[in-house]
Each structure stands twice: as structure tokens, then as C-alpha cells.
Amino acid sequence: MTTRRNFLRTGAAGSLLGATGLHNTRTVHARPNNGPCRLVVMVAYGGWDPMWTLDPKPDSREVDMIPGDVQMFGNLPIWTHDDRPEVTNFFTQWGSQTAVINGLGVESLAHESCVKVMLTGRLGDDADLGSRVANELGSDLALPYLALSPHTKTYGAASQAGAFGSTNQLMALATPELGWPSPGDSTPDLGLAPRGAERDAIATYLRERGESAAAEQISRASQQRLADYLASLRRAEQLQAAARDGGVLSDYALFEETEQPWEHVAGAFAEGLSQVALVQPDLFWDTHGYNAGQAEAHNGFFGGVNAMMEALAANGLLEETAVLAISEMGRTPRHNSQGGKDHWPWTSAMLIGPNVNGGRAFGETDEWLRPAAIDLQTGDSTDGGAALHAEHVLHATAQMLGAEQAADLYEREPLRALWS
């Protein structure tokens, strides 16, 4: 277990701070194209069943029916029922700003592979959308990419992301009184706590050592790691200053629980700490043995999205924030012998925001939830179009946010019809 004394003594501070990617706080960014420039990615990890809400199949004889009825929210058909009132509440309030995307291909039936495809667009070693947007639009912020959940996954974000949850090193840095206890003890071991000139001397030494190493003949990868390390020294000081000033980083709940992270995300955005947030509500979706459990998960998830939107509104952030709600896979059209549903390589997603072409569903699926081809410019189904893939949506979201460099990294064309 790492104490703060060892944290400084061994030089691990640099590597760990580099991994959290902390920059200057209190920076306010302009909104590109007068549209949203901040992003929240909400992940329903485990595989939701789109028929429970986003992709209703009331007339199909090939699917096992789910309690409910189609309710129209403008031109948006949603499957609703009294056992999931938060679904109705969400679309009543936010349906006009919500685009539903059905029939997204994810290339796999394995959770981890599908998560990677939904977040990055591919099965390779690419960075996820949040990392790319944070790097391009928020690289000078204290915590460009805020991940809230003990289980959230980021890819390619080592110098941008800070993950909060029940265990992390970041809390001891920002709020020392929450530091790790010594082995066998239950009280924080503050260890070495330099002040004033001592802290400046340590920072100067670490910076000069890094600059000296950077001047040597080293590989490009090593140069990048050193650049991240040197930047992290400044970021760490800024993070500690932000925590001392109060606000979201001084809230112990940020480190102790993430079941209701909405205020933390809105606070980090409002205080200019973060550009992107990744949120994974603690809900059970992998319903192999009891698919009726999807009702509770859907109700909780849409209640969370609604709370997120309300928190953004309360902080004056609605006009600059887009919310992308995803799950890494769907569920089979029919139940298995245990009354559950197994993994399916097509899923649904939602994009919510001020410039979104909302109140509409994009992408049609057949009675087996397999996608029809779609015109990426208009969103209409067409024989000459493309089968929707996660990368089409990620590319479109990056473009909508004004993250042009991030958008250029995607190979598939964007689903341009998603935003106006």
C-alpha cells in the first residue's frame, strides 16, 4: 500500500500524476460553431435490451414481447410502461433534444471487445472518443477527462483522465486528510507533507530532472512520457489549489461514492476543471437469467440521465454540453431457457444536446434486430446506404463538438444527419 511518504520518496508521484493528467483549473473555453463543446458519455455496462425502450417491436412475431406500449414523443417512438416511469419522464422533458440510433454494429459478443468498439470505434489500440475530445478541446484544464465509477474504462487517456471511485490515489493528492492509512491502521497517514519552500524545492528538483532527461537522446515514446510527467507537476499544484479553494474537489462524496455522480460532473464542468466526463451508473444489465431485470435497470438509467440534464441546466451548461448514452451490446430477440436474453452484436444509443437533430430515431432494425442500410446524410433507410456502426456515431459526435482533429482520426463516415 502506498503512503504519501513513499509516494514522494520513490518518485512515484510523477508517474501517478502523469496518469491522471492534471492541468490548470478555472479555464473557460469558447464553444466551437456555437454548439456544444463538452461531452458526457454514459455507459450502461452489461448490455441493455433496446426493445425495452429505444427500439420497440410491437408487431413482430419473431421477438418475445415486453410489457408496455409505444408512446410517441414527437416523431420518436418509445416503448414505455408503468414499471419504468423514468423513461416516460425523460422523453417528456428531453425527447425533442434526443436522437435515438438503432441497429449499431459492435463486431463482437464479448463485453470487453464491444466496450472498446463503442468507445473507440474499433477493436484496435485507438483512443476513445472522450480522450480525443478532452485532448483537443480541454488539454489545458486541470482534469480534462473525468471518469466517475470504480469500473469505468478509458482508452488512450493516460495523460488526460482521472478516475474517481471507491479507491484511487487522486483523493490523497487533492484532499490529504483522505490519504491512505498505514498498513493495519484505519486513520490516514499524511506522511511527508512539505510546505512552502520545501514543496517548491521538490517541484524544482523533479522538473529539472525531467528536463535533463528530455534533453538526452531518447525515443519519441519516452519523450512523450516525459512531457506528460513534466506537465503533471504543474497540474498537481493546480489540483491541490482547486481543492483548497472549495468546490467539487473538496467534496468528500466525490471520492467515497459514485452512485449519484450528476452533481460532480456538472460541478467539474461549471468550475472549468473538465471537458469530458465518463459515467457508468451501478446498474445490472447482463440479464442472461432474468430479462425482466431490464425494467429496473432502464428505470434507473433514465432517471440518471434525467438527473444529469437537470444538473447541467442548474449550472447553466445545457447549451454547451452533449450527452452520449451507450451500451456495449444488445440482447437477443428471444428469451433463453432461463427467461433471460443473451448477447447480441447490435445495440442502440442516444445522443442528447442543443444541436442534435432530436425527436427522431435513426436506423431501422428487422424483427431479429438486424440493421437496415441508412443514408448517413439524411438518416433515411436506403438500399444504397451503410449499415450503422458505432464509429459512424462517434465520428458524428466529434464533428458536432467541433473537435476536428479527433474527427479526422475516424475511418468510417459520420452519421451527419445526427446534428443540425
Rosetta blueprint (number, residue, H / E / L):
1 M L
2 T L
3 T L
4 R H
5 R H
6 N H
7 F H
8 L H
9 R H
10 T L
11 G L
12 A H
13 A H
14 G H
15 S H
16 L H
17 L H
18 G H
19 A H
20 T H
21 G L
22 L L
23 H L
24 N E
25 T L
26 R L
27 T L
28 V L
29 H L
30 A L
31 R L
32 P H
33 N H
34 N H
35 G L
36 P L
37 C L
38 R E
39 L E
40 V E
41 V E
42 M E
43 V E
44 A L
45 Y L
46 G L
47 G L
48 W L
49 D L
50 P H
51 M H
52 W H
53 T L
54 L L
55 D L
56 P L
57 K L
58 P L
59 D L
60 S L
61 R L
62 E L
63 V L
64 D L
65 M L
66 I L
67 P L
68 G L
69 D E
70 V E
71 Q E
72 M E
73 F E
74 G L
75 N L
76 L E
77 P E
78 I E
79 W E
80 T E
81 H L
82 D L
83 D L
84 R L
85 P H
86 E H
87 V H
88 T H
89 N H
90 F H
91 F H
92 T H
93 Q H
94 W H
95 G H
96 S H
97 Q H
98 T E
99 A E
100 V E
101 I E
102 N E
103 G E
104 L E
105 G E
106 V L
107 E L
108 S L
109 L L
110 A L
111 H H
112 E H
113 S H
114 C H
115 V H
116 K H
117 V H
118 M H
119 L H
120 T H
121 G L
122 R L
123 L L
124 G L
125 D L
126 D L
127 A L
128 D L
129 L H
130 G H
131 S H
132 R H
133 V H
134 A H
135 N H
136 E H
137 L H
138 G L
139 S L
140 D L
141 L E
142 A L
143 L L
144 P L
145 Y E
146 L E
147 A E
148 L E
149 S L
150 P L
151 H L
152 T L
153 K L
154 T L
155 Y L
156 G L
157 A L
158 A L
159 S L
160 Q L
161 A E
162 G E
163 A E
164 F E
165 G L
166 S L
167 T L
168 N L
169 Q L
170 L H
171 M H
172 A H
173 L H
174 A H
175 T L
176 P H
177 E H
178 L H
179 G L
180 W L
181 P E
182 S L
183 P L
184 G L
185 D L
186 S L
187 T L
188 P E
189 D L
190 L L
191 G L
192 L L
193 A L
194 P L
195 R L
196 G L
197 A H
198 E H
199 R H
200 D H
201 A H
202 I H
203 A H
204 T H
205 Y H
206 L H
207 R H
208 E H
209 R H
210 G H
211 E H
212 S H
213 A H
214 A H
215 A L
216 E L
217 Q L
218 I L
219 S L
220 R H
221 A H
222 S H
223 Q H
224 Q H
225 R H
226 L H
227 A H
228 D H
229 Y H
230 L H
231 A H
232 S H
233 L H
234 R H
235 R H
236 A H
237 E H
238 Q H
239 L H
240 Q H
241 A H
242 A H
243 A H
244 R H
245 D L
246 G L
247 G L
248 V H
249 L H
250 S H
251 D L
252 Y L
253 A H
254 L H
255 F H
256 E H
257 E L
258 T L
259 E L
260 Q L
261 P L
262 W H
263 E H
264 H H
265 V H
266 A H
267 G H
268 A H
269 F H
270 A H
271 E L
272 G L
273 L L
274 S L
275 Q L
276 V E
277 A E
278 L E
279 V E
280 Q L
281 P L
282 D L
283 L L
284 F L
285 W L
286 D L
287 T L
288 H L
289 G L
290 Y L
291 N H
292 A H
293 G H
294 Q H
295 A H
296 E H
297 A H
298 H H
299 N H
300 G H
301 F H
302 F H
303 G H
304 G H
305 V H
306 N H
307 A H
308 M H
309 M H
310 E H
311 A H
312 L H
313 A H
314 A H
315 N L
316 G L
317 L L
318 L H
319 E H
320 E H
321 T E
322 A E
323 V E
324 L E
325 A E
326 I E
327 S L
328 E L
329 M L
330 G E
331 R E
332 T L
333 P L
334 R L
335 H L
336 N L
337 S L
338 Q L
339 G L
340 G L
341 K L
342 D L
343 H E
344 W E
345 P L
346 W E
347 T E
348 S E
349 A E
350 M E
351 L E
352 I E
353 G L
354 P L
355 N L
356 V E
357 N L
358 G L
359 G L
360 R E
361 A E
362 F E
363 G L
364 E L
365 T E
366 D L
367 E L
368 W L
369 L L
370 R L
371 P E
372 A L
373 A L
374 I E
375 D L
376 L L
377 Q L
378 T L
379 G L
380 D L
381 S E
382 T L
383 D L
384 G L
385 G L
386 A E
387 A L
388 L L
389 H E
390 A H
391 E H
392 H H
393 V H
394 L H
395 H H
396 A H
397 T H
398 A H
399 Q H
400 M H
401 L L
402 G L
403 A L
404 E H
405 Q H
406 A H
407 A H
408 D H
409 L L
410 Y L
411 E L
412 R L
413 E L
414 P L
415 L L
416 R H
417 A H
418 L H
419 W E
420 S L
